């Protein structure tokens, strides 16, 4: 006989807090927390999209705004290194 229940009902009918060595309440709590955070992330993504729509309607270039946001997340030395390489590559290509 297998150590695992043969039907789904056997999993859900148990009120034992530790089933198969797993603390069911703890597992449920972790899953529910992740699900709540994913819902919050969806809401935040919608808010960010709205802000970019607002920026575009105000005449700003959204692609450039995204680049600036990406640059602001980086360390200044890293940004400087990338800009230096970009300049070198442009000169090498005659741009």
N, C-alpha and C positions, 0 to 999 in steps of 0.2 A: 504494500500500500504506500502511496506517495505521501510525503510529509506535507504537501500542499493540499488545501481543500479542492475538491473536484468541481465545485460550482461557485458562482459569484455570491449566491445567497449565504453560503457558509462564511464568506468574508464579512458580509455586512450584518449578519445576525449576531455576531459576537459582541458582547459588551465588555470583554476583557480589555483593560487599558493597554496591555502588552500582548499583541498577537504575533506569533512567529518571531518573538524577540524584538518586535518593533513597538515603540510607545506610540500607539495610535493617536492619542490626543496631541502629542507633540508634533507628529507628522502632519496632522490635520491643520494645526496652528501655523506651521511653516508654509504649507500650501496656500492657506487662506491669506496669509500676509503677502506672499508673492502675488497672488491674484489681485489683491487690493492695490498693490503698488503698480501692477501692470495697468489697471484701470486709471490710476492717477497719471501714469505716463501717457496714456491715450489722451486724457484731458489736456495735459501740458503740451503735447504735440499739436493739438488743435489750436491752443492759445498761441503757440509759436507761429503756426501757419497764418493765423489771423494777423499777427504783427508784421509778418513779411508781406502779406497782402496790403496792409496799411502803408508800409514803406514803399511798395511798388506804386500804389495810387498817389503817393506824395512825390513821385518822380525819382526815387532812389533806385539804384541798380542792386537788386537782391543778391545776385551772384557775387558782387563786390562786398556787400555787407557780410555774406557768409564767409568770404575769405578773411575779412578783418576779424570776425569772431574766432575763426580757426587760428589766426596769428596771435590773438590776445591770449589764447590758451597755452601758447608755447613760451618757453624761456627766451629772454631777449637774445642770448648768445646763439641759440638755435635759429632764431629768425634772421639774425645777422648773417650766419653761415649760409643759410638758404638763399638770401638775397645776393650775397657775394657770388655763389655758384651760378645763380640765375644770370647775373651780369656777365660772368665769364662765358657762359654758354651762349648768351646772346651775341657777344662780341665775336666768338668763334664762328658763329653762323652769319655774321655780317648784319646783324639786326640793330 
